[in-house]
Amino acid sequence: MPVRDSGQPLEEITLFRTTHPAALLTTLACLALVFSGCKATAPPALPPQAMPVKVSPVSLTPVPNSDTYVATIKSRRSATMQPQVDGNITRIFVTSGQSVKAGQVLMQIDPLKQLATVESQQGLESQQKAMYDYNRAEVERQKNLYQSGITSRQVYDQAVQAFENAKGSFNSSAASTNTQREQLAYYQIRAPFAGIVGDIPVHQGDYVSSTTLLTTLDENQQLEAYIYIPTDRAGLVHTGIPVDLVDTSGTVTTRSTVSFVSPQVDNGLQSILAKAEIPSSSKLRNQQIVNARVTWNTNPAPVVPILAVTRIGGQAFVFVAQPKGDGFVAHQVAVTLGETVGNNYPILAGLKQSDRVILSGLQFLQEGAPVRPLA
């Protein structure tokens, strides 16, 4: 039987003696780790790689100071064709949009009534001429008889008076015949100058009068832009300042200069009329509405390419390469833009000349992202 030691249970002595040495070492190692506070550490994180981007320094470029106004193109030679006589239209010789020469017949109004008047007047003129010829011969006859002493002075004077009356009646009748013949020419509507026929609202057979609009005739070779400039710009407007006519997309179609400035202010519009001549090579037309950009002066200002500008909620931004530590980071800057000049935006506020604007990779950039500027 096992001998019981003094004060020690038999089961504890047996457990201690039968424990395996390897297990004991393992247990002691785990306890050492627990009490020493040993923890697992992650490997150090790598710094983010800088994205290569193209940059361009902000440069000063001459930028025009201009305003854009609505202008109307008007022809120096534009006519509204209305008849000077009444009657029915018998022929229309032209069509809308047709180019015609000066003096070309456009329309014919029925002239039969006027022809009858001319023939009647010609008959009266012939009658008066016969009377004139008779009295002229009578004057010669009475003159010879008076000089021969056969007739008295009174008879000769009466013959002279009758001749003068016949002469006056004949001249008046001839003048009336010429007037009626000239009136006959008004039954043919002719082009006063070379131009382009406008809309023709009348038709063959229509009765027209002096208030009837037949058509219009415009010459597109001598055009002017009518620009109404507000009175607050009265001190700046003068002849010779540049004017650019632009289309709805902002593209310049015609370049010109102010050739006339009205000395008076339009009371209804409270504006000043300025005119700019349009070159004959322009494709503009009479009564066309265009945008006229008037350039007052030109001053140097910072500009950036259009592609460098992004918009968020209507606000324009650009990214600049901002130095940070040993490298650069992208910094978003709000800017105020002017009107485009070529492919650039003038910067009215937000940038300074030393800034380097990022031009590429804008869709991948965010605030503070590391970048590596390229030339």
Kinemage of the C-alpha trace (Angstrom):
@kinemage 1
@onewidth
@group {chain A} dominant
@subgroup {mainchain}
@vectorlist {calphas} color= white
{ca met a 1} P 0.000 0.000 0.000
{ca pro a 2} L 1.246 3.520 -0.684
{ca val a 3} L 2.652 5.361 2.211
{ca arg a 4} L 0.684 8.583 2.944
{ca asp a 5} L 2.933 11.583 3.560
{ca ser a 6} L 2.029 13.912 6.310
{ca gly a 7} L -0.588 16.509 5.280
{ca gln a 8} L -0.607 15.759 1.435
{ca pro a 9} L -3.437 13.998 -0.375
{ca leu a 10} L -2.621 10.859 -2.236
{ca glu a 11} L -4.444 11.925 -5.505
{ca glu a 12} L -2.320 15.102 -5.977
{ca ile a 13} L 0.966 13.217 -5.619
{ca thr a 14} L -0.145 10.678 -8.185
{ca leu a 15} L -1.208 13.357 -10.807
{ca phe a 16} L 2.061 15.243 -10.540
{ca arg a 17} L 4.166 12.172 -11.022
{ca thr a 18} L 2.283 10.816 -14.033
{ca thr a 19} L 2.212 14.117 -16.140
{ca his a 20} L 4.241 13.909 -19.470
{ca pro a 21} L 7.290 16.236 -19.621
{ca ala a 22} L 6.536 17.542 -23.218
{ca ala a 23} L 3.006 18.582 -22.289
{ca leu a 24} L 4.348 20.372 -19.269
{ca leu a 25} L 6.768 22.369 -21.398
{ca thr a 26} L 4.041 23.361 -23.794
{ca thr a 27} L 1.806 24.552 -20.990
{ca leu a 28} L 4.596 26.589 -19.485
{ca ala a 29} L 5.365 28.224 -22.858
{ca cys a 30} L 1.751 29.268 -23.360
{ca leu a 31} L 1.608 30.729 -19.899
{ca ala a 32} L 4.785 32.672 -20.589
{ca leu a 33} L 3.315 34.137 -23.745
{ca val a 34} L 0.122 35.158 -21.976
{ca phe a 35} L 1.898 36.883 -19.143
{ca ser a 36} L 4.436 38.575 -21.432
{ca gly a 37} L 1.568 40.322 -23.435
{ca cys a 38} L 2.817 39.119 -26.843
{ca lys a 39} L 0.594 40.432 -29.827
{ca ala a 40} L 0.703 39.787 -33.646
{ca thr a 41} L 1.662 42.985 -35.715
{ca ala a 42} L 0.507 43.695 -39.392
{ca pro a 43} L 3.115 44.538 -42.056
{ca pro a 44} L 3.642 48.318 -42.700
{ca ala a 45} L 1.248 49.856 -45.383
{ca leu a 46} L 2.801 51.147 -48.651
{ca pro a 47} L 2.293 54.832 -49.537
{ca pro a 48} L -0.245 55.475 -52.423
{ca gln a 49} L 1.353 55.777 -55.836
{ca ala a 50} L 1.275 59.289 -57.390
{ca met a 51} L -0.729 59.470 -60.647
{ca pro a 52} L 1.129 61.118 -63.547
{ca val a 53} L -0.816 64.117 -64.901
{ca lys a 54} L -0.184 66.782 -67.501
{ca val a 55} L -0.006 70.273 -66.075
{ca ser a 56} L 0.221 73.739 -67.521
{ca pro a 57} L 1.243 76.884 -65.687
{ca val a 58} L -1.297 79.708 -65.587
{ca ser a 59} L -0.226 82.310 -68.158
{ca leu a 60} L -1.384 85.837 -68.859
{ca thr a 61} L -3.003 86.273 -72.266
{ca pro a 62} L -4.654 89.346 -73.814
{ca val a 63} L -8.358 88.925 -73.104
{ca pro a 64} L -10.952 91.224 -74.706
{ca asn a 65} L -13.430 93.079 -72.519
{ca ser a 66} L -16.653 92.784 -74.501
{ca asp a 67} L -20.438 92.761 -74.310
{ca thr a 68} L -22.905 90.892 -76.522
{ca tyr a 69} L -26.070 92.503 -77.854
{ca val a 70} L -28.867 91.444 -80.170
{ca ala a 71} L -28.462 93.032 -83.619
{ca thr a 72} L -30.605 93.182 -86.749
{ca ile a 73} L -29.162 92.864 -90.237
{ca lys a 74} L -30.586 95.461 -92.628
{ca ser a 75} L -29.893 96.129 -96.281
{ca arg a 76} L -28.967 99.591 -97.478
{ca arg a 77} L -31.104 98.907 -100.541
{ca ser a 78} L -34.408 97.336 -99.631
{ca ala a 79} L -37.735 98.199 -101.289
{ca thr a 80} L -41.369 97.396 -100.598
{ca met a 81} L -43.108 97.059 -103.951
{ca gln a 82} L -46.564 98.665 -104.089
{ca pro a 83} L -48.475 99.738 -107.210
{ca gln a 84} L -49.140 103.368 -108.048
{ca val a 85} L -52.309 102.513 -109.999
{ca asp a 86} L -55.408 100.389 -109.438
{ca gly a 87} L -56.338 97.322 -111.449
{ca asn a 88} L -56.227 93.556 -111.780
{ca ile a 89} L -52.938 91.660 -112.001
{ca thr a 90} L -52.752 89.957 -115.396
{ca arg a 91} L -49.211 88.488 -115.232
{ca ile a 92} L -46.615 87.637 -112.578
{ca phe a 93} L -43.225 87.143 -114.212
{ca val a 94} L -41.073 86.240 -111.168
{ca thr a 95} L -41.091 83.860 -108.209
{ca ser a 96} L -40.119 84.323 -104.580
{ca gly a 97} L -36.364 84.129 -104.028
{ca gln a 98} L -35.523 84.878 -107.658
{ca ser a 99} L -32.619 87.187 -108.470
{ca val a 100} L -33.627 89.990 -110.828
{ca lys a 101} L -31.833 92.794 -112.648
{ca ala a 102} L -32.549 96.488 -112.393
{ca gly a 103} L -35.515 97.425 -114.568
{ca gln a 104} L -36.772 93.862 -115.001
{ca val a 105} L -40.577 93.541 -115.175
{ca leu a 106} L -41.964 91.775 -112.107
{ca met a 107} L -45.737 92.052 -112.628
{ca gln a 108} L -48.266 93.397 -115.105
{ca ile a 109} L -51.474 95.205 -114.110
{ca asp a 110} L -54.292 95.294 -116.683
{ca pro a 111} L -53.598 98.457 -118.788
{ca leu a 112} L -56.627 98.395 -121.124
{ca lys a 113} L -58.428 101.253 -119.403
{ca gln a 114} L -55.309 103.378 -119.438
{ca leu a 115} L -54.642 102.517 -123.081
{ca ala a 116} L -58.101 103.831 -123.951
{ca thr a 117} L -57.351 107.031 -122.057
{ca val a 118} L -54.081 107.477 -123.938
{ca glu a 119} L -55.762 106.959 -127.309
{ca ser a 120} L -58.498 109.433 -126.423
{ca gln a 121} L -55.930 111.986 -125.382
{ca gln a 122} L -53.965 111.420 -128.563
{ca gly a 123} L -57.124 112.154 -130.589
{ca leu a 124} L -57.651 115.400 -128.720
{ca glu a 125} L -54.012 116.290 -129.299
{ca ser a 126} L -54.434 115.731 -133.043
{ca gln a 127} L -57.468 117.998 -133.049
{ca gln a 128} L -55.590 120.724 -131.228
{ca lys a 129} L -52.653 120.359 -133.585
{ca ala a 130} L -54.915 120.839 -136.610
{ca met a 131} L -56.289 124.032 -135.062
{ca tyr a 132} L -52.760 125.160 -134.278
{ca asp a 133} L -51.578 124.569 -137.846
{ca tyr a 134} L -54.595 126.430 -139.284
{ca asn a 135} L -54.086 129.474 -137.051
{ca arg a 136} L -50.384 129.556 -137.805
{ca ala a 137} L -51.137 129.721 -141.537
{ca glu a 138} L -53.854 132.327 -140.917
{ca val a 139} L -51.397 134.551 -139.096
{ca glu a 140} L -49.043 134.477 -142.084
{ca arg a 141} L -51.900 135.295 -144.474
{ca gln a 142} L -53.245 138.185 -142.360
{ca lys a 143} L -49.747 139.524 -141.921
{ca asn a 144} L -49.238 139.756 -145.713
{ca leu a 145} L -52.678 141.378 -146.195
{ca tyr a 146} L -51.977 143.894 -143.436
{ca gln a 147} L -48.611 144.788 -144.903
{ca ser a 148} L -50.283 145.266 -148.302
{ca gly a 149} L -52.877 147.563 -146.736
{ca ile a 150} L -55.780 145.318 -147.613
{ca thr a 151} L -56.811 144.516 -143.995
{ca ser a 152} L -56.672 146.512 -140.860
{ca arg a 153} L -54.387 146.103 -137.881
{ca gln a 154} L -57.266 144.814 -135.801
{ca val a 155} L -57.904 141.866 -138.111
{ca tyr a 156} L -54.210 140.972 -138.006
{ca asp a 157} L -54.116 141.157 -134.182
{ca gln a 158} L -57.169 138.912 -133.931
{ca ala a 159} L -55.433 136.308 -136.101
{ca val a 160} L -52.340 136.461 -133.868
{ca gln a 161} L -54.472 136.021 -130.756
{ca ala a 162} L -56.256 133.007 -132.225
{ca phe a 163} L -52.904 131.490 -133.109
{ca glu a 164} L -51.542 131.932 -129.587
{ca asn a 165} L -54.679 130.341 -128.124
{ca ala a 166} L -54.409 127.394 -130.487
{ca lys a 167} L -50.717 127.039 -129.670
{ca gly a 168} L -51.422 126.953 -125.925
{ca ser a 169} L -54.218 124.408 -126.336
{ca phe a 170} L -52.010 122.202 -128.480
{ca asn a 171} L -49.088 122.288 -126.020
{ca ser a 172} L -51.430 121.491 -123.135
{ca ser a 173} L -52.953 118.586 -125.003
{ca ala a 174} L -49.495 117.235 -125.923
{ca ala a 175} L -48.423 117.448 -122.292
{ca ser a 176} L -51.565 115.601 -121.178
{ca thr a 177} L -50.859 112.895 -123.739
{ca asn a 178} L -47.334 112.473 -122.426
{ca thr a 179} L -48.646 112.306 -118.862
{ca gln a 180} L -51.148 109.589 -119.727
{ca arg a 181} L -48.476 107.708 -121.659
{ca glu a 182} L -46.130 107.889 -118.650
{ca gln a 183} L -48.974 106.719 -116.445
{ca leu a 184} L -49.259 103.691 -118.676
{ca ala a 185} L -45.743 102.646 -117.602
{ca tyr a 186} L -46.951 102.299 -114.003
{ca tyr a 187} L -49.021 99.289 -115.036
{ca gln a 188} L -45.748 97.365 -115.283
{ca ile a 189} L -44.082 96.776 -111.897
{ca arg a 190} L -40.309 96.917 -112.497
{ca ala a 191} L -37.355 96.226 -110.197
{ca pro a 192} L -35.767 99.542 -109.101
{ca phe a 193} L -32.398 97.813 -108.608
{ca ala a 194} L -30.839 94.379 -108.807
{ca gly a 195} L -31.775 92.159 -105.890
{ca ile a 196} L -33.705 89.162 -104.617
{ca val a 197} L -37.495 88.984 -104.757
{ca gly a 198} L -39.206 88.318 -101.444
{ca asp a 199} L -42.553 86.725 -100.710
{ca ile a 200} L -45.321 87.389 -103.250
{ca pro a 201} L -48.653 87.456 -101.347
{ca val a 202} L -50.785 88.389 -104.399
{ca his a 203} L -51.979 86.161 -107.242
{ca gln a 204} L -52.814 86.570 -110.871
{ca gly a 205} L -56.283 88.118 -111.183
{ca asp a 206} L -56.215 89.902 -107.814
{ca tyr a 207} L -57.405 93.498 -107.722
{ca val a 208} L -54.715 95.763 -106.254
{ca ser a 209} L -54.509 99.395 -105.259
{ca ser a 210} L -51.802 101.758 -104.087
{ca thr a 211} L -51.989 100.268 -100.560
{ca thr a 212} L -51.530 96.645 -101.675
{ca leu a 213} L -48.199 94.969 -100.869
{ca leu a 214} L -47.014 93.163 -103.997
{ca thr a 215} L -43.587 91.915 -102.873
{ca thr a 216} L -40.238 93.074 -101.501
{ca leu a 217} L -36.851 93.452 -103.137
{ca asp a 218} L -33.613 93.210 -101.160
{ca glu a 219} L -30.014 93.576 -102.128
{ca asn a 220} L -27.796 91.406 -99.921
{ca gln a 221} L -24.566 92.983 -101.128
{ca gln a 222} L -24.715 96.093 -98.927
{ca leu a 223} L -25.736 95.019 -95.421
{ca glu a 224} L -25.350 96.663 -92.038
{ca ala a 225} L -25.779 95.392 -88.487
{ca tyr a 226} L -28.003 97.642 -86.378
{ca ile a 227} L -26.801 97.405 -82.760
{ca tyr a 228} L -28.594 99.210 -79.924
{ca ile a 229} L -26.104 99.872 -77.123
{ca pro a 230} L -27.290 100.882 -73.617
{ca thr a 231} L -26.628 104.448 -72.580
{ca asp a 232} L -24.344 103.348 -69.720
{ca arg a 233} L -21.823 102.424 -72.425
{ca ala a 234} L -22.122 105.782 -74.187
{ca gly a 235} L -18.643 106.808 -73.106
{ca leu a 236} L -17.061 103.698 -74.660
{ca val a 237} L -18.803 103.366 -78.014
{ca his a 238} L -17.119 105.062 -80.982
{ca thr a 239} L -16.368 104.329 -84.612
{ca gly a 240} L -13.657 101.783 -85.266
{ca ile a 241} L -14.188 99.477 -82.272
{ca pro a 242} L -14.305 95.766 -83.232
{ca val a 243} L -17.622 93.965 -83.661
{ca asp a 244} L -17.917 90.179 -84.066
{ca leu a 245} L -21.165 88.628 -85.252
{ca val a 246} L -21.578 85.203 -83.640
{ca asp a 247} L -24.064 82.391 -84.119
{ca thr a 248} L -25.992 80.543 -81.427
{ca ser a 249} L -23.020 78.256 -80.706
{ca gly a 250} L -20.700 81.221 -80.120
{ca thr a 251} L -18.752 80.814 -83.375
{ca val a 252} L -17.705 84.060 -85.031
{ca thr a 253} L -19.253 84.272 -88.514
{ca thr a 254} L -18.353 87.830 -89.504
{ca arg a 255} L -15.864 90.393 -88.226
{ca ser a 256} L -16.423 94.114 -88.653
{ca thr a 257} L -16.055 97.478 -86.927
{ca val a 258} L -18.484 100.184 -85.856
{ca ser a 259} L -18.913 102.564 -88.815
{ca phe a 260} L -21.635 104.846 -87.434
{ca val a 261} L -22.756 106.019 -83.995
{ca ser a 262} L -26.005 107.931 -83.702
{ca pro a 263} L -25.681 111.369 -82.086
{ca gln a 264} L -29.084 110.885 -80.449
{ca val a 265} L -30.444 108.472 -77.865
{ca asp a 266} L -33.499 106.414 -78.750
{ca asn a 267} L -36.046 107.711 -76.260
{ca gly a 268} L -38.109 104.525 -76.231
{ca leu a 269} L -35.214 102.071 -75.818
{ca gln a 270} L -32.847 104.413 -73.972
{ca ser a 271} L -30.037 103.147 -76.165
{ca ile a 272} L -27.669 104.387 -78.837
{ca leu a 273} L -27.798 103.073 -82.402
{ca ala a 274} L -24.481 101.837 -83.771
{ca lys a 275} L -23.989 100.372 -87.234
{ca ala a 276} L -21.372 97.932 -88.490
{ca glu a 277} L -20.865 97.230 -92.183
{ca ile a 278} L -21.158 93.587 -93.270
{ca pro a 279} L -18.749 92.299 -95.962
{ca ser a 280} L -20.345 91.158 -99.214
{ca ser a 281} L -18.877 87.672 -98.690
{ca ser a 282} L -21.056 87.147 -95.609
{ca lys a 283} L -23.945 84.660 -95.724
{ca leu a 284} L -26.202 86.896 -93.636
{ca arg a 285} L -29.566 88.058 -94.953
{ca asn a 286} L -31.712 91.135 -94.626
{ca gln a 287} L -33.788 91.334 -91.398
{ca gln a 288} L -31.815 88.448 -89.823
{ca ile a 289} L -31.376 88.552 -86.024
{ca val a 290} L -27.811 87.860 -84.808
{ca asn a 291} L -25.643 88.338 -81.728
{ca ala a 292} L -23.106 91.154 -81.962
{ca arg a 293} L -20.105 91.055 -79.625
{ca val a 294} L -18.653 94.537 -79.154
{ca thr a 295} L -15.067 94.605 -77.816
{ca trp a 296} L -14.332 97.697 -75.737
{ca asn a 297} L -10.680 96.997 -74.858
{ca thr a 298} L -8.162 94.178 -74.314
{ca asn a 299} L -6.333 93.457 -71.030
{ca pro a 300} L -3.996 90.615 -69.934
{ca ala a 301} L -5.691 87.962 -67.781
{ca pro a 302} L -4.939 84.352 -66.713
{ca val a 303} L -6.446 81.705 -68.991
{ca val a 304} L -6.853 77.932 -68.786
{ca pro a 305} L -7.826 75.407 -71.464
{ca ile a 306} L -11.518 74.571 -71.700
{ca leu a 307} L -10.806 70.874 -71.049
{ca ala a 308} L -9.277 71.704 -67.655
{ca val a 309} L -12.572 73.018 -66.282
{ca thr a 310} L -15.129 70.817 -64.530
{ca arg a 311} L -18.560 71.876 -63.297
{ca ile a 312} L -20.338 70.717 -60.185
{ca gly a 313} L -23.793 72.098 -59.484
{ca gly a 314} L -23.213 74.991 -61.872
{ca gln a 315} L -19.926 76.010 -60.210
{ca ala a 316} L -16.726 75.798 -62.264
{ca phe a 317} L -13.637 74.115 -60.747
{ca val a 318} L -10.087 73.310 -61.800
{ca phe a 319} L -7.506 71.011 -60.236
{ca val a 320} L -4.075 72.413 -59.500
{ca ala a 321} L -0.907 70.517 -58.565
{ca gln a 322} L -0.187 71.765 -55.048
{ca pro a 323} L 3.214 71.083 -53.456
{ca lys a 324} L 3.069 68.896 -50.353
{ca gly a 325} L 6.168 67.465 -48.718
{ca asp a 326} L 8.417 65.989 -51.381
{ca gly a 327} L 5.623 65.685 -53.968
{ca phe a 328} L 2.354 67.146 -55.194
{ca val a 329} L -1.315 66.577 -54.469
{ca ala a 330} L -4.439 67.531 -56.441
{ca his a 331} L -6.264 70.523 -55.022
{ca gln a 332} L -9.694 71.554 -56.341
{ca val a 333} L -10.154 75.317 -56.755
{ca ala a 334} L -13.410 77.150 -57.538
{ca val a 335} L -12.963 79.694 -60.339
{ca thr a 336} L -14.982 82.437 -62.038
{ca leu a 337} L -14.909 82.194 -65.815
{ca gly a 338} L -15.182 84.809 -68.547
{ca glu a 339} L -16.345 84.317 -72.125
{ca thr a 340} L -14.325 81.809 -74.118
{ca val a 341} L -11.360 83.076 -76.131
{ca gly a 342} L -10.529 80.427 -78.704
{ca asn a 343} L -10.062 77.179 -76.753
{ca asn a 344} L -9.418 78.892 -73.418
{ca tyr a 345} L -11.422 80.315 -70.545
{ca pro a 346} L -10.307 83.611 -68.998
{ca ile a 347} L -10.149 83.248 -65.205
{ca leu a 348} L -11.702 86.254 -63.507
{ca ala a 349} L -11.104 84.957 -59.976
{ca gly a 350} L -9.705 81.876 -58.226
{ca leu a 351} L -6.210 81.378 -59.688
{ca lys a 352} L -2.884 83.147 -59.572
{ca gln a 353} L -0.104 83.147 -62.123
{ca ser a 354} L 2.126 80.644 -60.259
{ca asp a 355} L -0.537 77.890 -60.175
{ca arg a 356} L -0.046 74.724 -62.248
{ca val a 357} L -3.366 73.550 -63.655
{ca ile a 358} L -3.914 69.812 -64.192
{ca leu a 359} L -5.047 68.981 -67.736
{ca ser a 360} L -5.348 65.182 -67.819
{ca gly a 361} L -6.969 62.428 -65.781
{ca leu a 362} L -9.537 64.758 -64.245
{ca gln a 363} L -12.148 61.993 -64.000
{ca phe a 364} L -9.851 59.999 -61.700
{ca leu a 365} L -8.798 62.847 -59.410
{ca gln a 366} L -10.106 63.734 -56.006
{ca glu a 367} L -9.102 66.264 -53.400
{ca gly a 368} L -5.667 65.468 -51.884
{ca ala a 369} L -4.812 62.654 -54.312
{ca pro a 370} L -1.039 62.443 -54.914
{ca val a 371} L -0.011 63.411 -58.445
{ca arg a 372} L 3.197 63.541 -60.431
{ca pro a 373} L 3.233 66.550 -62.805
{ca leu a 374} L 4.441 66.011 -66.336
{ca ala a 375} L 5.682 68.735 -68.627
